[in-house]
Amino acid sequence: MATVKLFTMLRKAAGEQGYESSARTVAEVLKEVEERYGEEVRKYLKNCIVLVNGRNIAQLKGKRTKLDKGDEVSLYPPVAGG
């Protein structure tokens, strides 16, 4: 199982810090997050930065990145400041 961690507005919208997932790819995790938390979280996922074990999936195989037991998937929504 992989650990999915939610940060900032995703965490607030979901009402929890994360969960354990049996997903096999990042794409499956994103779909699972959307189904688990609904519309409130969906709006943040489009521009989310996704890390697997601290590495940006853009430097791996994107959403096709495979997950192994013990992997950590971190989801960071975009943050704007002023």
Residue pairs with C-beta under 8 A, 6 or more apart in sequence:
1 20
1 21
1 22
1 69
1 70
2 20
2 21
2 22
2 23
2 29
2 67
2 68
2 69
2 70
2 71
2 72
2 73
3 18
3 19
3 20
3 21
3 71
3 72
3 73
4 18
4 19
4 20
4 21
4 29
4 32
4 33
4 73
4 75
5 17
5 18
5 72
5 73
5 74
5 75
6 14
6 16
6 17
6 18
6 33
6 75
7 74
7 75
7 76
7 77
8 76
8 77
8 79
9 44
9 77
9 79
10 41
10 44
10 48
10 75
10 76
10 77
11 17
11 18
13 37
13 40
13 41
13 44
14 33
14 36
14 37
14 40
14 41
19 36
21 28
21 29
21 32
21 67
21 73
23 29
23 32
23 67
24 66
24 67
25 63
25 64
25 65
25 66
25 67
26 50
26 52
26 57
26 62
26 63
26 64
26 65
26 67
26 73
27 63
27 64
29 67
29 73
30 45
30 48
30 50
30 63
33 41
33 45
33 75
34 41
34 42
34 45
44 77
44 78
45 75
45 77
47 77
47 78
48 75
48 76
48 77
48 78
49 56
49 75
49 76
49 77
49 78
50 56
50 57
50 73
50 74
50 75
50 76
51 57
51 72
51 73
51 74
51 76
52 60
52 65
52 67
52 71
52 72
52 73
52 74
53 71
53 72
54 72
54 74
57 63
57 65
67 73
